[in-house]
Amino acid sequence: MTARTKRLTRTAIVVAVALGGIVLALAELCIGEPMLAPLQVLEMLRHPDGSQAAVILHTLRVPRLLLAIAVGAALAVAGVIMQALTRNPLAEPGILGVNAGASFAVTLSFVVLGIRGFGATLVIAAIGAAVAGVLVALLGGVGRSASVSRLILAGVALTAVLSGLTQALSLIDPAQYARIRVWEAGSLAARDTTTALIVAGVVVTGLVLALAIGPGLNLLVLGDDAARALGARVEIVRAIGLVTIVLLCGTATAAIGPVAFVGLLVPHAVRAFTGGDQVRTLVASIAAGPVLLLVADLIARTVAAPGEVPLGVVTAFLGAPVLIVLVNRRRRRS
């Protein structure tokens, strides 16, 4: 395949993803109770008429769409960074214990503090994710003493401990158990516009940081010694990368609950077209992440209508077969 053909192919793929994202976004606004026609949605977005359908569109469906876009991009980009830092294509953002930290913090707030408001839950989950990320960084070593294997082991160990504590707290208060299980299953529902805008603002900050370290990630995947020889500031790139993962994954988890496999599936899908260039992969993941999450949310909303399947269940259903294929492929190569 010539260079020109590759460029045309990539351009066609970008256009297809963009058009697919627009169609999915419109479907996200149209599907539900009541069902709305695309032209009706566009008219209500421009000129709200105060009807029940317009209220539902602006107070429920638009925030849901904003969250899907922000969280999808956040989880996908966090996955790219995680795989680059660990040089492991099977790595997933949750390996740093961020999801477990957010889950433990939310469970603690439900059972011990009796917190009910979603805004407070969002803040507490973000704090839990950040604390977990800092603990993993400290346990894994800082500066030149840090290593990929120590970070992974620290993340796995902390995840195991926090998951056990979360289960223990859940059993202490049976009345809160169902509420905790609903949050951990993941959902884009029942979020207001203010919350969606706050999440989107934090995610944009994380995406800017991710793109800023993209060239450094290109060198880091070659190994620490090779990266230093080529002029990369390995410790700074790794530190910013870890902060970015905590920021993106922690905010996403706080907003909709722990949703797995997005950070694993999207990077692998886009690398088939972007190759090993981390900057291109990051940019493509910003577009592809929301597409995957919108697909998952539409499935969650329609497969058991008028009920709703937990979003985490759908992403696991989509991502688990991909993980099995990747593991088998690595085994054959070995």
Secondary structure, DSSP 8 states (H G I E B T S, - for coil): --HHHHHHHHHHHHHHHHHHHHHHHHHHHHSSSS---HHHHHHHHHS----HHHHHIIIIIHHHHHHHHHHHHHHHHHHHHHHHHHT-TT--GGGGSHHHHHHHHHHHIIIII----HHHHHHHHHHHHHHHHHHHHHHH--GGG--HHHHHHHHHHHHHHHHHHHHHHHHH-HHHHHHHHHHHH----S--HHHHHHHHHHHHHHHHHHHHTHHHHHHHTT-HHHHHHTT--HHHHHHHHHHHHHHHHHHHHHHH----SHHHHHHHHHHHHHTT-HHHHHHHHHHHHHHHHHHHHHHHHHTTTTS---HHHHHHHHHHHHHHHHHHHHHHH-
